[in-house]
Amino acid sequence: MTDTQEPSQQRDVTRRKVLAVGGAAVAAVGVGGTAAAGGAFADEPRGGSDDACYVLTTETTEGPYYIDADKIRRDITEDQDGIPLALTLKVIDADTCRPLRNAAVDIWHCNAVGIYSGYEAMSGGGPGGGTPPSGTPTGEPPTGAPTGGPGGGGGGHQEPTDDERYLRGTWRTDRHGEVTFRTVFPGWYQGRCVHIHVKVHVDGEWTDAGYEGGHTCHTGQLFFDEKSVLAAAEVEPYASNDTVRTTLDEDTIYPDNGHEGGLLYLKYDRRKIARGVRARLTMGVAPDETHDSTDTFPGSGPSSAPSSSSSQSAS
């Protein structure tokens, strides 16, 4: 990754600026105390993910609820209730397998009851008096490409309806290409499985004001296995979310290709998941390409061509 770009380079550069709110200092985030004790991350390759070379992580749709980041922080929890989640992402060049340092990583997701900040009047979910989700969700599973308005899955980017920004944040990767966020285990809403949205921006500049310039080289989503979701569903406030739950297998956005498609490695105590979960994933990206938003759905495979930021998207 270079700090400057030659005029001859054929890149679709998106001008973007991240402002640190009020110029406040950002608190460092550690993972100690947030994750339960236990063994290795589930199904993680022996020797750790750092020793392996990775293929491109699948590009997926941006969704209607993206807000160009205005929170430079690693702790994005704010006042949201839920199971503590320490999320560590490592970003590498899928061609050279070298870590990408100083990249800007955005994440955003709904809260425990399915609400997105900035879109509280539009997003789905919410507490209720119904029966907590079980291993076999009721109703017909979704089929085909997502359709309908926000909350159900389809439609292009929506303008925010409020000033809330919980469970959203941006931070820079270190010399190992890693960044760790502190948040809560996401909930669910109609038509989607449990997931976290992610973007990776490169070739920009970190300033006192935040992150400026560059382009988006990866837009994707991160997913949770069913065992972890079922364990979380027994804990409040997740247990009060009576929205019909879509499983990982039923989801129309998950590309069904495991960790390459964004399935997280997880570590937690199944008997005491309320104490916290640790999640990690190495993401292979193409830093010279632009993937600002995409309509890529399962069956299409990873997108390798630049896509317009005005693409239709699902949540």
TORFIMAR-390931 format. One line per 3 residues: number of its first residue (from 1); their letters; for each residue x, y, z of N, C-alpha, C. Coordinates in pm, whole numbers, plus 50000, padded with zeros to 5 digits. Layout:
<sites>
NUM	a	X,Y,Z,X,Y,Z,X,Y,Z | ...
</sites>
This chain:
<sites>
1	mtd	50084,49882,50000,50000,50000,50000,50088,50123,50000 | 50063,50219,49914,50143,50340,49905,50067,50457,49964 | 50144,50559,50004,50082,50677,50064,50029,50773,49961
4	tqe	50082,50765,49837,50037,50853,49730,50005,50771,49608 | 49932,50830,49513,49893,50762,49391,49945,50838,49271 | 50002,50765,49175,50046,50825,49051,49925,50856,48964
7	psq	49928,50967,48888,49815,51002,48802,49781,50894,48702 | 49882,50815,48663,49859,50713,48561,49786,50592,48613 | 49778,50580,48744,49711,50462,48800,49562,50470,48773
10	qrd	49508,50362,48721,49366,50357,48686,49286,50307,48805 | 49251,50399,48893,49174,50361,49011,49054,50453,49024 | 48947,50395,49069,48827,50473,49097,48839,50522,49240
13	vtr	48892,50644,49256,48920,50694,49390,48798,50767,49445 | 48751,50721,49556,48637,50783,49622,48686,50877,49730 | 48653,51006,49720,48693,51103,49821,48604,51086,49943
16	rkv	48664,51059,50052,48588,51040,50174,48662,51102,50290 | 48591,51148,50388,48654,51211,50503,48586,51166,50630 | 48668,51123,50725,48617,51080,50853,48655,51185,50956
19	lav	48557,51236,51027,48582,51339,51126,48574,51281,51266 | 48675,51307,51346,48673,51264,51486,48584,51362,51562 | 48479,51310,51624,48380,51394,51688,48442,51478,51799
22	gga	48434,51609,51782,48483,51700,51885,48632,51695,51906 | 48706,51622,51821,48850,51610,51836,48889,51532,51960 | 48797,51455,52014,48825,51383,52138,48924,51272,52116
25	ava	49002,51243,52216,49099,51133,52207,49024,51002,52206 | 49085,50903,52141,49022,50773,52130,49082,50679,52233 | 48997,50611,52307,49045,50519,52409,49087,50388,52347
28	avg	49196,50334,52397,49244,50206,52347,49153,50095,52397 | 49145,49987,52318,49057,49877,52353,49140,49751,52370 | 49123,49683,52480,49186,49554,52499,49081,49447,52498
31	vgg	49122,49323,52477,49025,49215,52472,49015,49143,52606 | 49107,49171,52696,49104,49104,52824,48977,49134,52900 | 48914,49032,52955,48794,49051,53034,48666,49048,52954
34	taa	48674,49054,52820,48552,49053,52742,48518,48914,52690 | 48618,48829,52680,48593,48696,52625,48608,48592,52733 | 48524,48490,52722,48530,48382,52820,48653,48296,52799
37	agg	48700,48233,52904,48814,48144,52892,48775,48020,52814 | 48872,47962,52748,48843,47842,52672,48960,47803,52586 | 48940,47710,52492,49045,47662,52405,49062,47751,52285
40	afa	49110,47690,52176,49135,47763,52052,49004,47806,51989 | 49015,47904,51897,48896,47944,51823,48842,47824,51746 | 48710,47813,51739,48646,47699,51675,48694,47682,51532
43	dep	48744,47563,51500,48783,47524,51364,48899,47604,51307 | 48970,47682,51389,49081,47760,51336,49195,47668,51296 | 49260,47693,51181,49368,47606,51135,49479,47597,51239
46	rgg	49539,47481,51253,49647,47462,51348,49763,47554,51312 | 49820,47615,51411,49929,47708,51385,49882,47851,51375 | 49751,47872,51370,49697,48007,51365,49680,48056,51224
49	sdd	49591,48153,51208,49559,48203,51075,49673,48283,51014 | 49768,48332,51096,49877,48414,51045,49972,48335,50956 | 49974,48203,50968,50070,48122,50894,50020,48081,50756
52	acy	49898,48116,50723,49839,48069,50598,49821,48183,50500 | 49819,48147,50371,49792,48243,50265,49645,48229,50226 | 49578,48340,50203,49434,48337,50184,49392,48382,50045
55	vlt	49281,48328,49998,49219,48375,49874,49139,48499,49907 | 49086,48564,49803,49005,48683,49823,48883,48653,49909 | 48858,48737,50007,48735,48727,50085,48620,48777,49998
58	tet	48510,48706,50002,48396,48735,49915,48341,48876,49936 | 48319,48946,49826,48251,49075,49832,48101,49051,49846 | 48037,49128,49934,47891,49119,49946,47832,49259,49945
61	teg	47701,49265,49947,47633,49393,49936,47655,49482,50058 | 47661,49611,50034,47681,49710,50141,47562,49720,50233 | 47443,49710,50177,47321,49727,50256,47276,49872,50260
64	pyy	47151,49895,50298,47094,50031,50295,47135,50119,50413 | 47202,50062,50516,47222,50136,50640,47365,50182,50662 | 47443,50196,50557,47580,50244,50573,47582,50396,50588
67	ida	47663,50444,50682,47687,50586,50700,47837,50608,50693 | 47883,50691,50598,48025,50716,50585,48078,50758,50721 | 48173,50680,50771,48207,50682,50913,48241,50820,50968
70	dki	48188,50849,51086,48220,50973,51154,48259,50947,51299 | 48292,50821,51329,48332,50784,51463,48464,50708,51456 | 48575,50775,51490,48706,50710,51491,48724,50648,51628
73	rrd	48694,50520,51639,48695,50455,51770,48696,50304,51752 | 48746,50237,51854,48744,50091,51856,48632,50037,51945 | 48594,50113,52045,48482,50072,52129,48357,50140,52075
76	ite	48271,50063,52011,48152,50119,51946,48024,50088,52023 | 48039,50035,52144,47923,49985,52220,47826,50094,52260 | 47878,50210,52302,47797,50315,52362,47714,50256,52476
79	dqd	47583,50279,52477,47501,50232,52589,47420,50108,52554 | 47462,50036,52451,47383,49922,52404,47403,49798,52491 | 47293,49734,52527,47298,49610,52604,47326,49493,52511
82	gip	47391,49392,52565,47418,49272,52487,47542,49200,52535 | 47567,49086,52476,47684,49005,52510,47809,49075,52458 | 47908,49101,52542,48030,49167,52495,48097,49087,52383
85	lal	48140,49158,52279,48205,49095,52164,48335,49169,52133 | 48446,49097,52134,48575,49152,52093,48605,49095,51954 | 48604,49181,51854,48619,49139,51715,48754,49183,51662
88	tlk	48838,49085,51625,48970,49114,51568,48972,49075,51421 | 49003,49173,51336,49011,49149,51192,49154,49175,51146 | 49206,49084,51066,49338,49103,51006,49318,49119,50856
91	vid	49375,49224,50799,49358,49254,50656,49490,49228,50586 | 49488,49142,50485,49608,49110,50409,49583,49129,50260 | 49690,49151,50186,49685,49154,50040,49673,49009,49994
94	adt	49563,48975,49930,49539,48836,49891,49640,48787,49788 | 49708,48878,49720,49806,48839,49618,49941,48810,49682 | 49985,48895,49774,50117,48880,49836,50110,48819,49975
97	crp	49993,48818,50036,49970,48772,50173,50036,48861,50277 | 50079,48979,50237,50137,49073,50333,50026,49152,50402 | 50045,49183,50530,49942,49261,50601,49934,49403,50547
100	lrn	49814,49459,50548,49792,49597,50506,49788,49684,50631 | 49888,49765,50651,49893,49852,50767,49833,49988,50732 | 49779,50053,50834,49719,50187,50821,49596,50191,50732
103	aav	49535,50076,50704,49408,50074,50632,49298,50118,50730 | 49191,50176,50678,49077,50215,50761,48969,50108,50749 | 48929,50053,50861,48827,49948,50864,48702,50002,50931
106	diw	48590,49997,50859,48459,50034,50913,48383,49907,50951 | 48314,49908,51063,48215,49803,51090,48086,49870,51139 | 47974,49806,51112,47844,49853,51163,47749,49736,51166
109	hcn	47658,49736,51262,47561,49626,51273,47445,49669,51361 | 47340,49589,51360,47222,49619,51442,47248,49583,51588 | 47162,49630,51676,47177,49597,51818,47109,49463,51849
112	avg	47098,49431,51975,47049,49299,52016,46906,49272,51973 | 46828,49377,51948,46689,49357,51909,46664,49400,51765 | 46770,49410,51685,46754,49428,51542,46745,49571,51491
115	iys	46789,49669,51570,46779,49809,51531,46915,49866,51491 | 46919,49938,51378,47040,50007,51336,47037,50152,51382 | 47147,50199,51437,47155,50341,51470,47152,50423,51342
118	gye	47094,50540,51350,47077,50623,51232,46951,50591,51154 | 46892,50473,51183,46774,50427,51108,46673,50362,51202 | 46660,50417,51321,46573,50355,51420,46427,50349,51376
121	ams	46385,50444,51291,46247,50445,51244,46223,50350,51128 | 46331,50294,51073,46319,50212,50953,46358,50067,50973 | 46460,50041,51057,46511,49905,51070,46417,49818,51150
124	ggg	46431,49686,51134,46336,49593,51192,46376,49548,51329 | 46301,49451,51381,46330,49394,51511,46262,49470,51622 | 46299,49435,51744,46243,49502,51860,46195,49403,51963
127	pgg	46191,49444,52089,46148,49353,52194,46001,49322,52186 | 45965,49211,52240,45824,49172,52242,45801,49059,52339 | 45681,49014,52346,45648,48912,52444,45637,48774,52384
130	gtp	45691,48757,52263,45679,48629,52196,45778,48526,52245 | 45776,48411,52181,45865,48301,52217,46004,48325,52159 | 46111,48311,52238,46245,48328,52186,46271,48232,52072
133	psg	46358,48265,51978,46385,48180,51863,46442,48045,51905 | 46410,47944,51828,46460,47810,51855,46548,47766,51739 | 46591,47641,51743,46679,47591,51638,46612,47582,51503
136	tpt	46481,47575,51500,46408,47567,51374,46313,47685,51364 | 46356,47793,51296,46270,47911,51284,46137,47878,51219 | 46034,47950,51259,45903,47929,51200,45889,48009,51073
139	gep	45788,47978,50994,45765,48054,50871,45845,47999,50754 | 45818,48053,50635,45888,48008,50515,46023,48075,50504 | 46129,47999,50477,46260,48061,50460,46263,48147,50336
142	ptg	46342,48255,50335,46350,48342,50218,46411,48269,50100 | 46368,48302,49981,46422,48241,49860,46460,48350,49761 | 46559,48321,49677,46598,48415,49572,46665,48538,49628
145	apt	46682,48638,49543,46746,48762,49584,46654,48841,49676 | 46711,48914,49771,46628,48991,49863,46541,49091,49790 | 46422,49110,49842,46330,49207,49784,46269,49289,49896
148	ggp	46197,49395,49858,46127,49473,49957,46211,49586,50012 | 46157,49657,50108,46223,49774,50163,46316,49740,50277 | 46376,49840,50338,46466,49820,50449,46400,49742,50561
151	ggg	46479,49659,50626,46427,49574,50731,46397,49436,50675 | 46348,49429,50551,46326,49301,50487,46445,49259,50405 | 46525,49355,50356,46646,49313,50289,46687,49393,50170
154	ggg	46597,49442,50085,46639,49499,49959,46637,49649,49956 | 46659,49703,49837,46658,49847,49818,46796,49906,49829 | 46815,50025,49770,46944,50090,49773,46969,50162,49904
157	hqe	47076,50242,49906,47112,50314,50026,47000,50407,50071 | 46977,50410,50203,46875,50496,50260,46941,50609,50340 | 46881,50727,50337,46933,50837,50416,46897,50816,50564
160	ptd	46988,50850,50654,46961,50832,50797,46837,50908,50842 | 46771,50852,50943,46650,50915,50997,46672,50976,51134 | 46789,50954,51194,46818,51009,51326,46969,51028,51342
163	der	47010,51085,51455,47150,51118,51479,47223,51015,51563 | 47160,50904,51594,47226,50800,51672,47336,50733,51590 | 47446,50692,51656,47556,50627,51584,47617,50512,51664
166	ylr	47539,50451,51753,47591,50336,51827,47617,50219,51734 | 47711,50135,51773,47750,50014,51698,47799,50047,51558 | 47870,50159,51547,47937,50200,51423,48073,50256,51461
169	gtw	48174,50224,51382,48305,50280,51412,48408,50247,51306 | 48517,50324,51308,48629,50308,51215,48759,50311,51294 | 48851,50222,51256,48983,50224,51318,49087,50178,51217
172	rtd	49214,50210,51246,49324,50179,51155,49390,50047,51190 | 49436,49976,51089,49508,49851,51112,49650,49882,51157 | 49706,49794,51240,49842,49813,51289,49942,49752,51191
175	rhg	50067,49740,51231,50170,49690,51139,50149,49543,51102 | 50067,49475,51179,50033,49336,51147,49905,49326,51063 | 49849,49441,51027,49724,49443,50951,49603,49416,51036
178	evt	49615,49427,51168,49506,49391,51257,49439,49511,51321 | 49313,49495,51351,49235,49593,51425,49137,49517,51512 | 49116,49565,51633,49021,49501,51725,48915,49602,51766
181	frt	48790,49562,51753,48677,49644,51796,48611,49580,51917 | 48560,49665,52006,48477,49618,52117,48334,49658,52087 | 48244,49562,52088,48104,49587,52056,48018,49486,52132
184	vfp	47897,49459,52083,47813,49355,52141,47774,49257,52030 | 47742,49137,52070,47695,49035,51978,47569,49088,51908 | 47566,49090,51774,47448,49146,51705,47323,49061,51726
187	gwy	47208,49125,51711,47082,49053,51711,47039,49021,51569 | 46909,49014,51546,46858,48979,51413,46730,49057,51385 | 46694,49060,51260,46570,49125,51216,46516,49047,51098
190	qgr	46397,49082,51052,46327,49002,50952,46408,48987,50824 | 46426,48862,50781,46487,48833,50652,46636,48816,50651 | 46706,48840,50762,46852,48829,50764,46899,48749,50884
193	cvh	47009,48676,50862,47074,48607,50972,47158,48709,51051 | 47218,48665,51159,47303,48752,51240,47430,48784,51163 | 47464,48914,51152,47580,48954,51071,47633,49089,51112
196	ihv	47754,49119,51067,47819,49249,51084,47868,49295,50947 | 47847,49422,50916,47896,49479,50790,48038,49529,50808 | 48118,49522,50700,48257,49567,50708,48300,49630,50576
199	kvh	48381,49734,50585,48447,49794,50469,48594,49816,50502 | 48679,49805,50399,48822,49833,50414,48860,49940,50313 | 48922,50049,50362,48964,50161,50278,49116,50171,50280
202	vdg	49177,50193,50165,49323,50204,50154,49362,50327,50073 | 49493,50358,50076,49552,50468,49999,49504,50605,50042 | 49439,50614,50157,49401,50743,50211,49506,50793,50308
205	ewt	49475,50898,50380,49571,50958,50473,49504,50980,50609 | 49574,50936,50714,49528,50962,50849,49576,51099,50893 | 49486,51183,50935,49519,51318,50979,49461,51339,51119
208	dag	49483,51459,51174,49425,51491,51305,49273,51488,51300 | 49218,51511,51180,49072,51512,51166,49015,51373,51145 | 49098,51276,51109,49048,51142,51084,49115,51078,50964
211	yeg	49036,51023,50872,49087,50954,50753,49033,51021,50629 | 49121,51056,50537,49080,51130,50419,49128,51060,50292 | 49043,51067,50188,49080,51018,50055,49081,50866,50045
214	ght	49157,50816,49948,49168,50673,49927,49048,50613,49857 | 49040,50481,49858,48927,50411,49796,48893,50288,49877 | 48774,50235,49855,48725,50118,49926,48765,49993,49849
217	cht	48848,49908,49908,48893,49788,49837,48814,49664,49877 | 48734,49672,49981,48653,49556,50021,48525,49601,50088 | 48414,49542,50048,48285,49559,50113,48229,49419,50138
220	gql	48207,49386,50262,48162,49250,50292,48076,49244,50417 | 48048,49121,50458,47972,49097,50581,48036,48982,50655 | 48022,48984,50787,48077,48883,50875,47962,48806,50939
223	ffd	47978,48674,50949,47867,48588,50991,47902,48503,51113 | 47796,48457,51181,47809,48378,51303,47744,48241,51283 | 47809,48135,51334,47751,48002,51321,47626,47988,51407
226	eks	47545,47891,51373,47416,47874,51440,47427,47841,51588 | 47530,47764,51626,47544,47728,51767,47562,47852,51853 | 47640,47946,51805,47663,48068,51883,47536,48152,51890
229	vla	47461,48158,51782,47338,48237,51780,47234,48178,51874 | 47221,48046,51873,47126,47981,51961,47163,48001,52107 | 47293,47999,52137,47338,48022,52275,47307,48166,52316
232	aae	47332,48261,52226,47306,48401,52256,47157,48428,52273 | 47074,48354,52199,46929,48376,52201,46864,48342,52335 | 46939,48277,52423,46887,48244,52555,46914,48354,52657
235	vep	46990,48455,52613,47032,48563,52703,46954,48690,52669 | 46914,48766,52772,46852,48896,52748,46959,48997,52705 | 46922,49092,52617,46789,49119,52561,46755,49041,52435
238	yas	46842,48949,52392,46816,48871,52271,46690,48786,52286 | 46670,48732,52406,46555,48645,52431,46423,48719,52415 | 46426,48852,52422,46303,48931,52407,46278,48972,52263
241	ndt	46367,48936,52173,46348,48967,52031,46264,48858,51969 | 46135,48886,51947,46044,48783,51898,46031,48784,51746 | 46118,48857,51677,46118,48856,51531,46159,48718,51481
244	vrt	46088,48667,51382,46122,48536,51325,46266,48540,51276 | 46346,48445,51319,46488,48446,51289,46520,48368,51162 | 46603,48426,51078,46655,48360,50958,46788,48295,50994
247	tld	46803,48166,50964,46927,48096,50996,47034,48128,50893 | 47157,48087,50924,47268,48108,50831,47241,48039,50698 | 47188,47917,50702,47160,47843,50578,47048,47906,50497
250	edt	46956,47974,50563,46843,48036,50494,46877,48173,50437 | 46981,48233,50489,47012,48370,50451,47048,48379,50303 | 47001,48483,50235,47023,48498,50092,47147,48580,50058
253	iyp	47214,48634,50158,47336,48711,50137,47461,48629,50166 | 47457,48546,50270,47572,48463,50304,47608,48375,50185 | 47734,48381,50137,47772,48307,50016,47793,48158,50036
256	dng	47778,48108,50158,47785,47965,50185,47921,47906,50150 | 48027,47981,50177,48162,47930,50151,48253,47946,50271 | 48193,47937,50390,48272,47933,50512,48348,48062,50541
259	heg	48470,48047,50592,48548,48162,50635,48585,48253,50520 | 48599,48197,50400,48624,48280,50282,48509,48377,50259 | 48389,48338,50297,48271,48421,50280,48239,48509,50398
262	gll	48325,48509,50502,48303,48596,50616,48260,48527,50744 | 48256,48392,50746,48217,48320,50867,48328,48334,50970 | 48295,48389,51086,48393,48420,51189,48439,48297,51267
265	ylk	48564,48299,51311,48611,48205,51412,48569,48263,51547 | 48509,48179,51633,48455,48226,51760,48514,48150,51877 | 48523,48217,51990,48570,48155,52113,48485,48206,52228
268	ydr	48422,48115,52301,48338,48152,52415,48308,48028,52497 | 48261,48048,52617,48217,47940,52703,48069,47919,52677 | 48030,47806,52623,47891,47782,52588,47797,47790,52707
271	rki	47847,47758,52823,47763,47762,52943,47753,47904,52999 | 47845,47990,52960,47848,48126,53015,47875,48227,52903 | 47803,48214,52792,47827,48302,52678,47800,48448,52712
274	arg	47716,48472,52813,47685,48609,52852,47809,48685,52899 | 47913,48613,52937,48036,48678,52981,48112,48742,52864 | 48091,48690,52745,48158,48750,52631,48200,48651,52525
277	vra	48222,48704,52405,48264,48624,52289,48382,48694,52224 | 48479,48615,52181,48589,48667,52100,48573,48614,51959 | 48589,48699,51861,48575,48660,51721,48693,48713,51643
280	rlt	48734,48638,51541,48844,48685,51458,48830,48629,51317 | 48895,48699,51223,48896,48653,51084,49007,48727,51011 | 49076,48655,50922,49170,48718,50830,49099,48739,50698
283	mgv	49102,48863,50648,49034,48897,50524,49137,48926,50415 | 49130,48851,50308,49216,48874,50193,49149,48971,50098 | 49215,49082,50068,49157,49185,49981,49251,49216,49866
286	apd	49198,49284,49765,49277,49330,49650,49290,49481,49664 | 49401,49531,49720,49411,49674,49750,49409,49764,49629 | 49440,49713,49510,49439,49796,49389,49301,49804,49325
289	eth	49204,49728,49376,49070,49728,49320,48976,49812,49405 | 48862,49848,49346,48760,49923,49418,48633,49840,49429 | 48588,49821,49551,48463,49748,49578,48384,49831,49679
292	dst	48323,49936,49631,48254,50029,49720,48119,49975,49765 | 48049,49909,49676,47923,49845,49706,47897,49747,49592 | 47819,49646,49618,47802,49543,49517,47668,49473,49530
295	dtf	47622,49418,49420,47500,49338,49419,47531,49190,49419 | 47654,49151,49453,47693,49012,49450,47609,48929,49546 | 47546,48824,49494,47467,48734,49577,47519,48592,49560
298	pgs	47486,48501,49650,47532,48364,49639,47506,48307,49500 | 47605,48234,49450,47593,48176,49317,47666,48257,49213 | 47693,48384,49245,47763,48470,49152,47913,48465,49173
301	gps	47956,48423,49294,48097,48419,49326,48148,48557,49361 | 48273,48564,49409,48330,48694,49445,48336,48787,49327 | 48303,48913,49350,48309,49013,49245,48450,49064,49231
304	sap	48502,49073,49109,48637,49122,49088,48640,49251,49011 | 48525,49296,48963,48520,49420,48887,48473,49534,48974 | 48527,49655,48951,48482,49770,49028,48332,49789,49012
307	sss	48268,49834,49117,48124,49851,49116,48089,49990,49163 | 47976,50038,49118,47935,50174,49148,47880,50185,49289 | 47904,50300,49351,47851,50322,49487,47701,50340,49486
310	ssq	47642,50350,49366,47497,50367,49357,47426,50234,49334 | 47500,50123,49352,47442,49991,49330,47327,49966,49425 | 47233,49882,49382,47128,49837,49472,47194,49751,49578
313	sas	47136,49750,49697,47199,49675,49805,47094,49622,49900 | 47134,49517,49971,47046,49457,50072,47108,49476,50207 | 47026,49468,50311,47074,49499,50444,47159,49387,50500
</sites>
